[in-house]
């Protein structure tokens, strides 16, 4: 089998397509959560902390270097702690949402497992024995 045929067979499996859909939806969900954290959640928290914008929280590691003509030759180096805090909050929200989703799926699959399986159909011998039993019951009554 050629590599292209093998790849086509692999790519057309349901699980690969499901995975691709999951990745696309996950990326979109990540953008929604990022917008929620950056635009809705963090501004009120910043106001509660005294008007701080989390994107402005930085630690200066190295000052900018300017040349004799006043042009910056090396820009300043910052550790962007505020952005890290926002990404951390994004992660916690996404992780909690995935946890709840997996927990729901697990409870649904557990309920399916707990449901008793229907009894297997009777074999021909069992059907015949049942008919004989019923016939004997009828003949004894008379």
VOFIFI-890960 format. One record per residue (C-alpha): residue in three letters; z negated, x negated, y; residue number from 0. Coordinates in steps of 0.5 Angstrom, whole numbers. Layout:
N
{rest->ala c3->Z c1->X c2->Y nr->NUM}
...
REM end
This chain:
142
{rest->unk c3->0 c1->0 c2->0 nr->0}
{rest->unk c3->2 c1->-3 c2->7 nr->1}
{rest->unk c3->-3 c1->-4 c2->12 nr->2}
{rest->unk c3->0 c1->1 c2->17 nr->3}
{rest->unk c3->-1 c1->6 c2->11 nr->4}
{rest->unk c3->-8 c1->4 c2->10 nr->5}
{rest->unk c3->-10 c1->5 c2->17 nr->6}
{rest->unk c3->-7 c1->12 c2->18 nr->7}
{rest->unk c3->-10 c1->14 c2->12 nr->8}
{rest->unk c3->-17 c1->11 c2->14 nr->9}
{rest->unk c3->-16 c1->14 c2->21 nr->10}
{rest->unk c3->-14 c1->21 c2->19 nr->11}
{rest->unk c3->-20 c1->22 c2->15 nr->12}
{rest->unk c3->-25 c1->27 c2->18 nr->13}
{rest->unk c3->-31 c1->23 c2->19 nr->14}
{rest->unk c3->-27 c1->18 c2->23 nr->15}
{rest->unk c3->-24 c1->23 c2->28 nr->16}
{rest->unk c3->-31 c1->26 c2->28 nr->17}
{rest->unk c3->-34 c1->20 c2->30 nr->18}
{rest->unk c3->-28 c1->19 c2->36 nr->19}
{rest->unk c3->-30 c1->26 c2->38 nr->20}
{rest->unk c3->-37 c1->24 c2->38 nr->21}
{rest->unk c3->-36 c1->18 c2->42 nr->22}
{rest->unk c3->-32 c1->21 c2->48 nr->23}
{rest->unk c3->-37 c1->27 c2->48 nr->24}
{rest->unk c3->-43 c1->21 c2->49 nr->25}
{rest->unk c3->-39 c1->18 c2->54 nr->26}
{rest->unk c3->-38 c1->24 c2->58 nr->27}
{rest->unk c3->-46 c1->26 c2->57 nr->28}
{rest->unk c3->-48 c1->19 c2->59 nr->29}
{rest->unk c3->-44 c1->20 c2->66 nr->30}
{rest->unk c3->-48 c1->27 c2->67 nr->31}
{rest->unk c3->-54 c1->24 c2->65 nr->32}
{rest->unk c3->-53 c1->18 c2->70 nr->33}
{rest->unk c3->-51 c1->23 c2->76 nr->34}
{rest->unk c3->-57 c1->27 c2->74 nr->35}
{rest->unk c3->-62 c1->21 c2->75 nr->36}
{rest->unk c3->-58 c1->17 c2->81 nr->37}
{rest->unk c3->-57 c1->24 c2->85 nr->38}
{rest->unk c3->-62 c1->29 c2->83 nr->39}
{rest->unk c3->-68 c1->25 c2->79 nr->40}
{rest->unk c3->-69 c1->19 c2->83 nr->41}
{rest->unk c3->-69 c1->21 c2->90 nr->42}
{rest->unk c3->-75 c1->25 c2->90 nr->43}
{rest->unk c3->-79 c1->20 c2->86 nr->44}
{rest->unk c3->-77 c1->15 c2->92 nr->45}
{rest->unk c3->-79 c1->20 c2->97 nr->46}
{rest->unk c3->-86 c1->21 c2->93 nr->47}
{rest->unk c3->-86 c1->13 c2->93 nr->48}
{rest->unk c3->-86 c1->13 c2->101 nr->49}
{rest->unk c3->-78 c1->13 c2->102 nr->50}
{rest->unk c3->-76 c1->8 c2->97 nr->51}
{rest->unk c3->-69 c1->8 c2->94 nr->52}
{rest->unk c3->-69 c1->5 c2->88 nr->53}
{rest->unk c3->-62 c1->2 c2->89 nr->54}
{rest->unk c3->-65 c1->-2 c2->94 nr->55}
{rest->unk c3->-71 c1->-5 c2->90 nr->56}
{rest->unk c3->-69 c1->-13 c2->89 nr->57}
{rest->unk c3->-72 c1->-19 c2->88 nr->58}
{rest->unk c3->-69 c1->-25 c2->92 nr->59}
{rest->unk c3->-68 c1->-31 c2->87 nr->60}
{rest->unk c3->-63 c1->-35 c2->92 nr->61}
{rest->unk c3->-62 c1->-35 c2->99 nr->62}
{rest->unk c3->-55 c1->-34 c2->101 nr->63}
{rest->unk c3->-52 c1->-41 c2->104 nr->64}
{rest->unk c3->-48 c1->-41 c2->110 nr->65}
{rest->unk c3->-43 c1->-47 c2->112 nr->66}
{rest->unk c3->-43 c1->-50 c2->119 nr->67}
{rest->unk c3->-38 c1->-45 c2->122 nr->68}
{rest->unk c3->-43 c1->-39 c2->120 nr->69}
{rest->unk c3->-39 c1->-37 c2->114 nr->70}
{rest->unk c3->-42 c1->-35 c2->107 nr->71}
{rest->unk c3->-40 c1->-41 c2->102 nr->72}
{rest->unk c3->-45 c1->-38 c2->97 nr->73}
{rest->unk c3->-48 c1->-31 c2->97 nr->74}
{rest->unk c3->-55 c1->-29 c2->96 nr->75}
{rest->unk c3->-57 c1->-28 c2->88 nr->76}
{rest->unk c3->-62 c1->-22 c2->87 nr->77}
{rest->unk c3->-65 c1->-19 c2->81 nr->78}
{rest->unk c3->-63 c1->-12 c2->82 nr->79}
{rest->unk c3->-70 c1->-9 c2->79 nr->80}
{rest->unk c3->-68 c1->-2 c2->82 nr->81}
{rest->unk c3->-62 c1->-1 c2->78 nr->82}
{rest->unk c3->-65 c1->-3 c2->72 nr->83}
{rest->unk c3->-70 c1->2 c2->73 nr->84}
{rest->unk c3->-65 c1->7 c2->74 nr->85}
{rest->unk c3->-61 c1->5 c2->67 nr->86}
{rest->unk c3->-68 c1->5 c2->64 nr->87}
{rest->unk c3->-69 c1->13 c2->66 nr->88}
{rest->unk c3->-62 c1->14 c2->64 nr->89}
{rest->unk c3->-63 c1->11 c2->57 nr->90}
{rest->unk c3->-70 c1->15 c2->56 nr->91}
{rest->unk c3->-66 c1->22 c2->57 nr->92}
{rest->unk c3->-60 c1->20 c2->53 nr->93}
{rest->unk c3->-65 c1->18 c2->47 nr->94}
{rest->unk c3->-69 c1->24 c2->48 nr->95}
{rest->unk c3->-63 c1->29 c2->48 nr->96}
{rest->unk c3->-61 c1->25 c2->42 nr->97}
{rest->unk c3->-67 c1->25 c2->38 nr->98}
{rest->unk c3->-68 c1->33 c2->39 nr->99}
{rest->unk c3->-61 c1->34 c2->37 nr->100}
{rest->unk c3->-62 c1->30 c2->30 nr->101}
{rest->unk c3->-68 c1->33 c2->29 nr->102}
{rest->unk c3->-65 c1->40 c2->30 nr->103}
{rest->unk c3->-59 c1->38 c2->25 nr->104}
{rest->unk c3->-65 c1->35 c2->20 nr->105}
{rest->unk c3->-69 c1->42 c2->20 nr->106}
{rest->unk c3->-62 c1->46 c2->19 nr->107}
{rest->unk c3->-60 c1->41 c2->13 nr->108}
{rest->unk c3->-67 c1->42 c2->10 nr->109}
{rest->unk c3->-67 c1->50 c2->11 nr->110}
{rest->unk c3->-60 c1->49 c2->7 nr->111}
{rest->unk c3->-64 c1->45 c2->2 nr->112}
{rest->unk c3->-70 c1->49 c2->1 nr->113}
{rest->unk c3->-65 c1->55 c2->-1 nr->114}
{rest->unk c3->-65 c1->57 c2->-8 nr->115}
{rest->unk c3->-59 c1->56 c2->-12 nr->116}
{rest->unk c3->-56 c1->62 c2->-15 nr->117}
{rest->unk c3->-57 c1->62 c2->-22 nr->118}
{rest->unk c3->-51 c1->60 c2->-26 nr->119}
{rest->unk c3->-46 c1->65 c2->-29 nr->120}
{rest->unk c3->-48 c1->68 c2->-36 nr->121}
{rest->unk c3->-44 c1->64 c2->-42 nr->122}
{rest->unk c3->-40 c1->69 c2->-47 nr->123}
{rest->unk c3->-45 c1->68 c2->-52 nr->124}
{rest->unk c3->-51 c1->70 c2->-47 nr->125}
{rest->unk c3->-46 c1->76 c2->-45 nr->126}
{rest->unk c3->-45 c1->78 c2->-52 nr->127}
{rest->unk c3->-53 c1->77 c2->-54 nr->128}
{rest->unk c3->-55 c1->82 c2->-48 nr->129}
{rest->unk c3->-50 c1->87 c2->-51 nr->130}
{rest->unk c3->-53 c1->87 c2->-58 nr->131}
{rest->unk c3->-60 c1->87 c2->-55 nr->132}
{rest->unk c3->-58 c1->93 c2->-50 nr->133}
{rest->unk c3->-54 c1->97 c2->-57 nr->134}
{rest->unk c3->-61 c1->96 c2->-61 nr->135}
{rest->unk c3->-65 c1->99 c2->-55 nr->136}
{rest->unk c3->-60 c1->105 c2->-55 nr->137}
{rest->unk c3->-60 c1->106 c2->-63 nr->138}
{rest->unk c3->-68 c1->105 c2->-64 nr->139}
{rest->unk c3->-69 c1->111 c2->-59 nr->140}
{rest->unk c3->-66 c1->116 c2->-63 nr->141}
REM end
